[in-house]
């Protein structure tokens, strides 16, 4: 495989010829790259012509986490969105599966259509072990005291999740961060989650959010992916947090996403039934 290390983390695999077949790359090798580097960009390979073709490929990575709509979430702006994921707004950093019975190990994103130059819409990924590694001791000690309580209702679930902000990777044991960045109330952000943070006095919460948000978005820790049509990105959901930059409304941004469960599947330790 023709690989290039990305900054500040991740690895890029380029096709050795135009529209090379992605299914000719061994999934075991790609999975190892995703676990080592936490993000793999696959560029220049033949695009998936249908959602079914993407689903078939993703199934080679492991069991797919199914939704009421099926395996593939079509991330595209809706005419009258009822949730921010179907709008053109900023999406704060979070982890996928936080409100569902099982947490996927990998997200597989496929770019059907990229926004034009200068139209925004990059997907952001934060390397949480690096955030913890580089933190000042006092900052990390503050973060370690806090527990997040998250409630969100949308078309596909109505759930509550409770998680320490600093916890451990479910399989490998190193420290990671589970956090949903708050968004200031405004008329443009559709369907705010209900967030509460406990464990420290109220007067320390502003410092907690400010220091953690700054660290998560520090260029040493944040990779912002500028999409090209046909890109495939595999992300380590157990380790990273991810979000989205706002984009120009009606820009031709269209991603597809599939969730792949770990082996064995991870029952969500944060979900409150």
Secondary structure by P-SEA (a helix, b strand, c coil): ccccccccbbbbbbbcccccccccccaaaaaaaaaaccbbbbccccccccaaaaaaaaaaaccccccccccccccccccccccccccccccccccccccccccccbbbbbccccccccccbbbbbbbaaaaaaaccaaaaaaaaabbbbbbbbcccccbbbbbcccccccccccbbbbbbbbbccccccccccbbbbccccccaaaaaaaaaaaaaaccccbbbbbcccbbbbbbcccccccccccccccccbbbbbbbbbcccccccccccc
